[in-house]
Each structure stands twice: as structure tokens, then as C-alpha cells.
Amino acid sequence: MQLGGPIVLVWDNVRLHLTAGLREFIAANADRLTVFQLSAYAADLNPQEGIWSLVKRAIGTSLQLTAARSPGL
């Protein structure tokens, strides 16, 4: 699929995203790409961080309950 309009990239600067390939893509598309860089960890600016926090907490609680019910595991 080819996007025809301008692209806005909100970049969180996680080390995984600092690859040469991504930097090359940004440079090659600078005419139609606007990049907003966040700090490496900006939970208050990134709503999905709150969701991941809830998911991780639920998984941890589930594992604790499973371990308590099945001490032989």
C-alpha cells in the first residue's frame, strides 16, 4: 500500500527503534515525513504504556494465584 499524503511519526526513541534502517527511511522520506521524538520512556505522553502496565499487573497476579494453587509447579 502506498500512502499518498504526509506522514507524522511519533518516535519514542527506544533503542530498538534506533536502527540504521529506520534512520535511512526517515532520511529518504524527509520531504513527507514529520518526526516528533519523545524521550526513551515517556509514559505520560504514550497512552499505551498505561495499558501495558495493566496487562503486566494482571499477568503477574494470575501467575501468583496459579503458583499458590499449584505449589508443585
N, CA, C and O atoms as a printed pandas DataFrame, in Angstrom:
     atom_number atom_name residue_name chain_id  residue_number  x_coord  y_coord  z_coord
0              1         N          MET        A               1    0.838   -1.174    0.000
1              2        CA          MET        A               1    0.000    0.000    0.000
2              3         C          MET        A               1    0.884    1.239    0.000
3              4         O          MET        A               1    1.828    1.326    0.784
4              5         N          GLN        A               2    0.596    2.168   -0.845
5              6        CA          GLN        A               2    1.358    3.411   -0.941
6              7         C          GLN        A               2    0.542    4.530   -0.321
7              8         O          GLN        A               2   -0.588    4.787   -0.736
8              9         N          LEU        A               3    1.111    5.189    0.663
9             10        CA          LEU        A               3    0.444    6.332    1.284
10            11         C          LEU        A               3    0.704    7.576    0.444
11            12         O          LEU        A               3    1.838    7.842    0.044
12            13         N          GLY        A               4   -0.338    8.322    0.185
13            14        CA          GLY        A               4   -0.188    9.461   -0.692
14            15         C          GLY        A               4    0.056   10.790   -0.005
15            16         O          GLY        A               4    0.502   11.740   -0.648
16            17         N          GLY        A               5   -0.223   10.878    1.275
17            18        CA          GLY        A               5   -0.114   12.157    1.963
18            19         C          GLY        A               5    1.062   12.206    2.913
19            20         O          GLY        A               5    1.876   11.285    2.967
20            21         N          PRO        A               6    1.140   13.296    3.664
21            22        CA          PRO        A               6    2.228   13.416    4.646
22            23         C          PRO        A               6    2.063   12.403    5.773
23            24         O          PRO        A               6    0.956   11.953    6.066
24            25         N          ILE        A               7    3.174   12.055    6.393
25            26        CA          ILE        A               7    3.193   11.078    7.478
26            27         C          ILE        A               7    3.763   11.749    8.720
27            28         O          ILE        A               7    4.770   12.453    8.650
28            29         N          VAL        A               8    3.113   11.524    9.856
29            30        CA          VAL        A               8    3.622   12.002   11.140
30            31         C          VAL        A               8    4.038   10.778   11.941
31            32         O          VAL        A               8    3.238    9.870   12.166
32            33         N          LEU        A               9    5.295   10.762   12.369
33            34        CA          LEU        A               9    5.837    9.655   13.150
34            35         C          LEU        A               9    6.126   10.165   14.558
35            36         O          LEU        A               9    6.920   11.088   14.738
36            37         N          VAL        A              10    5.481    9.563   15.553
37            38        CA          VAL        A              10    5.794    9.875   16.949
38            39         C          VAL        A              10    6.739    8.787   17.414
39            40         O          VAL        A              10    6.350    7.630   17.574
40            41         N          TRP        A              11    7.973    9.169   17.626
41            42        CA          TRP        A              11    9.071    8.240   17.842
42            43         C          TRP        A              11    9.453    8.260   19.314
43            44         O          TRP        A              11    9.764    9.318   19.861
44            45         N          ASP        A              12    9.433    7.091   19.962
45            46        CA          ASP        A              12    9.709    7.042   21.391
46            47         C          ASP        A              12   11.185    6.830   21.729
47            48         O          ASP        A              12   11.537    6.783   22.908
48            49         N          ASN        A              13   12.038    6.703   20.745
49            50        CA          ASN        A              13   13.491    6.593   20.939
50            51         C          ASN        A              13   13.939    5.375   21.729
51            52         O          ASN        A              13   15.017    5.392   22.324
52            53         N          VAL        A              14   13.132    4.317   21.747
53            54        CA          VAL        A              14   13.579    3.060   22.348
54            55         C          VAL        A              14   14.759    2.560   21.521
55            56         O          VAL        A              14   14.761    2.701   20.298
56            57         N          ARG        A              15   15.746    1.987   22.165
57            58        CA          ARG        A              15   16.972    1.559   21.461
58            59         C          ARG        A              15   16.679    0.701   20.241
59            60         O          ARG        A              15   17.371    0.799   19.228
60            61         N          LEU        A              16   15.648   -0.143   20.335
61            62        CA          LEU        A              16   15.274   -0.993   19.211
62            63         C          LEU        A              16   14.933   -0.164   17.974
63            64         O          LEU        A              16   15.159   -0.600   16.845
64            65         N          HIS        A              17   14.396    1.016   18.191
65            66        CA          HIS        A              17   13.968    1.861   17.081
66            67         C          HIS        A              17   15.090    2.718   16.507
67            68         O          HIS        A              17   14.869    3.441   15.535
68            69         N          LEU        A              18   16.266    2.656   17.074
69            70        CA          LEU        A              18   17.385    3.481   16.618
70            71         C          LEU        A              18   18.251    2.757   15.591
71            72         O          LEU        A              18   19.460    2.980   15.537
72            73         N          THR        A              19   17.659    1.911   14.795
73            74        CA          THR        A              19   18.413    1.128   13.830
74            75         C          THR        A              19   18.782    1.965   12.601
75            76         O          THR        A              19   18.157    2.986   12.315
76            77         N          ALA        A              20   19.792    1.515   11.899
77            78        CA          ALA        A              20   20.219    2.203   10.681
78            79         C          ALA        A              20   19.097    2.222    9.646
79            80         O          ALA        A              20   18.920    3.215    8.941
80            81         N          GLY        A              21   18.338    1.126    9.554
81            82        CA          GLY        A              21   17.247    1.046    8.589
82            83         C          GLY        A              21   16.183    2.112    8.820
83            84         O          GLY        A              21   15.688    2.716    7.869
84            85         N          LEU        A              22   15.836    2.340   10.075
85            86        CA          LEU        A              22   14.832    3.368   10.378
86            87         C          LEU        A              22   15.378    4.755   10.093
87            88         O          LEU        A              22   14.672    5.606    9.550
88            89         N          ARG        A              23   16.623    4.984   10.455
89            90        CA          ARG        A              23   17.231    6.293   10.172
90            91         C          ARG        A              23   17.301    6.547    8.653
91            92         O          ARG        A              23   17.081    7.669    8.196
92            93         N          GLU        A              24   17.605    5.509    7.890
93            94        CA          GLU        A              24   17.638    5.642    6.427
94            95         C          GLU        A              24   16.245    5.947    5.876
95            96         O          GLU        A              24   16.095    6.778    4.981
96            97         N          PHE        A              25   15.229    5.271    6.416
97            98        CA          PHE        A              25   13.850    5.525    5.983
98            99         C          PHE        A              25   13.462    6.970    6.262
99           100         O          PHE        A              25   12.864    7.626    5.409
100          101         N          ILE        A              26   13.794    7.465    7.434
101          102        CA          ILE        A              26   13.462    8.847    7.793
102          103         C          ILE        A              26   14.164    9.810    6.848
103          104         O          ILE        A              26   13.548   10.756    6.358
104          105         N          ALA        A              27   15.429    9.581    6.592
105          106        CA          ALA        A              27   16.184   10.464    5.698
106          107         C          ALA        A              27   15.625   10.419    4.274
107          108         O          ALA        A              27   15.519   11.453    3.614
108          109         N          ALA        A              28   15.272    9.231    3.807
109          110        CA          ALA        A              28   14.776    9.083    2.434
110          111         C          ALA        A              28   13.385    9.683    2.251
111          112         O          ALA        A              28   12.994   10.006    1.130
112          113         N          ASN        A              29   12.633    9.834    3.342
113          114        CA          ASN        A              29   11.264   10.335    3.252
114          115         C          ASN        A              29   11.072   11.667    3.965
115          116         O          ASN        A              29    9.956   12.022    4.342
116          117         N          ALA        A              30   12.156   12.396    4.146
117          118        CA          ALA        A              30   12.113   13.647    4.900
118          119         C          ALA        A              30   11.153   14.668    4.295
119          120         O          ALA        A              30   10.635   15.523    5.014
120          121         N          ASP        A              31   10.913   14.596    3.004
121          122        CA          ASP        A              31   10.031   15.570    2.352
122          123         C          ASP        A              31    8.563   15.376    2.735
123          124         O          ASP        A              31    7.782   16.323    2.646
124          125         N          ARG        A              32    8.171   14.174    3.157
125          126        CA          ARG        A              32    6.770   13.932    3.506
126          127         C          ARG        A              32    6.592   13.354    4.900
127          128         O          ARG        A              32    5.500   12.921    5.269
128          129         N          LEU        A              33    7.674   13.352    5.672
129          130        CA          LEU        A              33    7.655   12.747    6.994
130          131         C          LEU        A              33    8.011   13.780    8.052
131          132         O          LEU        A              33    9.046   14.441    7.963
132          133         N          THR        A              34    7.146   13.915    9.055
133          134        CA          THR        A              34    7.419   14.774   10.203
134          135         C          THR        A              34    7.622   13.859   11.400
135          136         O          THR        A              34    6.782   13.006   11.690
136          137         N          VAL        A              35    8.741   14.040   12.094
137          138        CA          VAL        A              35    9.077   13.169   13.220
138          139         C          VAL        A              35    9.030   13.973   14.515
139          140         O          VAL        A              35    9.674   15.015   14.636
140          141         N          PHE        A              36    8.260   13.477   15.479
141          142        CA          PHE        A              36    8.237   14.032   16.823
142          143         C          PHE        A              36    8.909   13.018   17.730
143          144         O          PHE        A              36    8.437   11.889   17.865
144          145         N          GLN        A              37   10.009   13.418   18.351
145          146        CA          GLN        A              37   10.760   12.488   19.190
146          147         C          GLN        A              37   10.399   12.687   20.661
147          148         O          GLN        A              37   10.468   13.795   21.192
148          149         N          LEU        A              38   10.015   11.585   21.302
149          150        CA          LEU        A              38    9.766   11.579   22.733
150          151         C          LEU        A              38   11.016   11.079   23.434
151          152         O          LEU        A              38   11.935   10.573   22.790
152          153         N          SER        A              39   11.052   11.220   24.741
153          154        CA          SER        A              39   12.166   10.635   25.485
154          155         C          SER        A              39   12.022    9.113   25.435
155          156         O          SER        A              39   10.968    8.599   25.061
156          157         N          ALA        A              40   13.070    8.403   25.809
157          158        CA          ALA        A              40   13.046    6.938   25.714
158          159         C          ALA        A              40   11.908    6.335   26.523
159          160         O          ALA        A              40   11.350    5.307   26.137
160          161         N          TYR        A              41   11.561    6.957   27.634
161          162        CA          TYR        A              41   10.422    6.480   28.414
162          163         C          TYR        A              41    9.560    7.687   28.739
163          164         O          TYR        A              41    9.933    8.524   29.561
164          165         N          ALA        A              42    8.418    7.771   28.097
165          166        CA          ALA        A              42    7.512    8.902   28.294
166          167         C          ALA        A              42    6.099    8.369   28.476
167          168         O          ALA        A              42    5.226    8.599   27.639
168          169         N          ALA        A              43    5.880    7.659   29.570
169          170        CA          ALA        A              43    4.590    7.008   29.799
170          171         C          ALA        A              43    3.435    8.011   29.800
171          172         O          ALA        A              43    2.337    7.689   29.347
172          173         N          ASP        A              44    3.675    9.207   30.299
173          174        CA          ASP        A              44    2.607   10.205   30.348
174          175         C          ASP        A              44    2.244   10.722   28.959
175          176         O          ASP        A              44    1.151   11.256   28.770
176          177         N          LEU        A              45    3.144   10.572   27.979
177          178        CA          LEU        A              45    2.875   11.011   26.609
178          179         C          LEU        A              45    2.454    9.855   25.707
179          180         O          LEU        A              45    2.104   10.073   24.547
180          181         N          ASN        A              46    2.483    8.652   26.219
181          182        CA          ASN        A              46    2.209    7.476   25.418
182          183         C          ASN        A              46    1.114    6.644   26.104
183          184         O          ASN        A              46    1.416    5.842   26.988
184          185         N          PRO        A              47   -0.140    6.826   25.709
185          186        CA          PRO        A              47   -1.252    6.160   26.392
186          187         C          PRO        A              47   -1.149    4.638   26.452
187          188         O          PRO        A              47   -1.658    4.033   27.396
188          189         N          GLN        A              48   -0.511    4.011   25.481
189          190        CA          GLN        A              48   -0.432    2.552   25.508
190          191         C          GLN        A              48    0.432    2.048   26.656
191          192         O          GLN        A              48    0.306    0.888   27.049
192          193         N          GLU        A              49    1.301    2.885   27.201
193          194        CA          GLU        A              49    2.106    2.464   28.351
194          195         C          GLU        A              49    1.213    2.113   29.536
195          196         O          GLU        A              49    1.506    1.169   30.270
196          197         N          GLY        A              50    0.122    2.864   29.733
197          198        CA          GLY        A              50   -0.818    2.567   30.808
198          199         C          GLY        A              50   -1.494    1.230   30.599
199          200         O          GLY        A              50   -1.720    0.484   31.551
200          201         N          ILE        A              51   -1.817    0.929   29.353
201          202        CA          ILE        A              51   -2.440   -0.356   29.038
202          203         C          ILE        A              51   -1.471   -1.496   29.325
203          204         O          ILE        A              51   -1.848   -2.494   29.939
204          205         N          TRP        A              52   -0.210   -1.348   28.878
205          206        CA          TRP        A              52    0.786   -2.395   29.131
206          207         C          TRP        A              52    0.997   -2.584   30.623
207          208         O          TRP        A              52    1.200   -3.712   31.074
208          209         N          SER        A              53    0.954   -1.516   31.393
209          210        CA          SER        A              53    1.107   -1.621   32.841
210          211         C          SER        A              53   -0.001   -2.480   33.435
211          212         O          SER        A              53    0.260   -3.331   34.284
212          213         N          LEU        A              54   -1.244   -2.259   32.990
213          214        CA          LEU        A              54   -2.371   -3.056   33.473
214          215         C          LEU        A              54   -2.237   -4.519   33.058
215          216         O          LEU        A              54   -2.516   -5.417   33.852
216          217         N          VAL        A              55   -1.813   -4.762   31.820
217          218        CA          VAL        A              55   -1.643   -6.136   31.334
218          219         C          VAL        A              55   -0.573   -6.863   32.142
219          220         O          VAL        A              55   -0.774   -8.005   32.556
220          221         N          LYS        A              56    0.559   -6.207   32.365
221          222        CA          LYS        A              56    1.642   -6.832   33.122
222          223         C          LYS        A              56    1.209   -7.137   34.555
223          224         O          LYS        A              56    1.540   -8.189   35.102
224          225         N          ARG        A              57    0.469   -6.211   35.152
225          226        CA          ARG        A              57   -0.015   -6.423   36.513
226          227         C          ARG        A              57   -0.977   -7.619   36.559
227          228         O          ARG        A              57   -0.904   -8.443   37.471
228          229         N          ALA        A              58   -1.874   -7.708   35.576
229          230        CA          ALA        A              58   -2.836   -8.813   35.532
230          231         C          ALA        A              58   -2.127  -10.150   35.342
231          232         O          ALA        A              58   -2.500  -11.144   35.964
232          233         N          ILE        A              59   -1.110  -10.180   34.490
233          234        CA          ILE        A              59   -0.349  -11.418   34.264
234          235         C          ILE        A              59    0.375  -11.822   35.539
235          236         O          ILE        A              59    0.377  -12.993   35.918
236          237         N          GLY        A              60    0.988  -10.848   36.199
237          238        CA          GLY        A              60    1.697  -11.144   37.450
238          239         C          GLY        A              60    0.764  -11.683   38.514
239          240         O          GLY        A              60    1.107  -12.636   39.214
240          241         N          THR        A              61   -0.414  -11.085   38.647
241          242        CA          THR        A              61   -1.398  -11.556   39.617
242          243         C          THR        A              61   -1.857  -12.965   39.275
243          244         O          THR        A              61   -1.982  -13.815   40.156
244          245         N          SER        A              62   -2.107  -13.211   37.992
245          246        CA          SER        A              62   -2.544  -14.536   37.554
246          247         C          SER        A              62   -1.484  -15.587   37.857
247          248         O          SER        A              62   -1.811  -16.681   38.318
248          249         N          LEU        A              63   -0.224  -15.268   37.603
249          250        CA          LEU        A              63    0.858  -16.216   37.883
250          251         C          LEU        A              63    0.981  -16.493   39.374
251          252         O          LEU        A              63    1.221  -17.630   39.781
252          253         N          GLN        A              64    0.817  -15.461   40.184
253          254        CA          GLN        A              64    0.895  -15.655   41.647
254          255         C          GLN        A              64   -0.231  -16.556   42.125
255          256         O          GLN        A              64   -0.009  -17.441   42.951
256          257         N          LEU        A              65   -1.442  -16.337   41.612
257          258        CA          LEU        A              65   -2.586  -17.172   42.003
258          259         C          LEU        A              65   -2.381  -18.619   41.551
259          260         O          LEU        A              65   -2.697  -19.549   42.293
260          261         N          THR        A              66   -1.862  -18.812   40.352
261          262        CA          THR        A              66   -1.608  -20.151   39.841
262          263         C          THR        A              66   -0.571  -20.862   40.706
263          264         O          THR        A              66   -0.724  -22.034   41.051
264          265         N          ALA        A              67    0.481  -20.130   41.046
265          266        CA          ALA        A              67    1.551  -20.719   41.875
266          267         C          ALA        A              67    1.023  -21.082   43.260
267          268         O          ALA        A              67    1.396  -22.115   43.816
268          269         N          ALA        A              68    0.165  -20.245   43.812
269          270        CA          ALA        A              68   -0.389  -20.514   45.139
270          271         C          ALA        A              68   -1.291  -21.741   45.128
271          272         O          ALA        A              68   -1.328  -22.492   46.103
272          273         N          ARG        A              69   -2.009  -21.949   44.046
273          274        CA          ARG        A              69   -2.946  -23.079   43.934
274          275         C          ARG        A              69   -2.234  -24.375   43.553
275          276         O          ARG        A              69   -2.726  -25.468   43.831
276          277         N          SER        A              70   -1.094  -24.245   42.927
277          278        CA          SER        A              70   -0.363  -25.421   42.438
278          279         C          SER        A              70    1.081  -25.364   42.897
279          280         O          SER        A              70    1.965  -25.099   42.083
280          281         N          PRO        A              71    1.353  -25.601   44.175
281          282        CA          PRO        A              71    2.718  -25.458   44.678
282          283         C          PRO        A              71    3.724  -26.403   44.052
283          284         O          PRO        A              71    4.928  -26.162   44.149
284          285         N          GLY        A              72    3.270  -27.473   43.410
285          286        CA          GLY        A              72    4.193  -28.414   42.798
286          287         C          GLY        A              72    4.703  -27.986   41.433
287          288         O          GLY        A              72    5.561  -28.664   40.868
288          289         N          LEU        A              73    4.200  -26.875   40.878
289          290        CA          LEU        A              73    4.626  -26.458   39.523
290          291         C          LEU        A              73    5.915  -25.721   39.555
291          292         O          LEU        A              73    6.413  -25.302   38.510
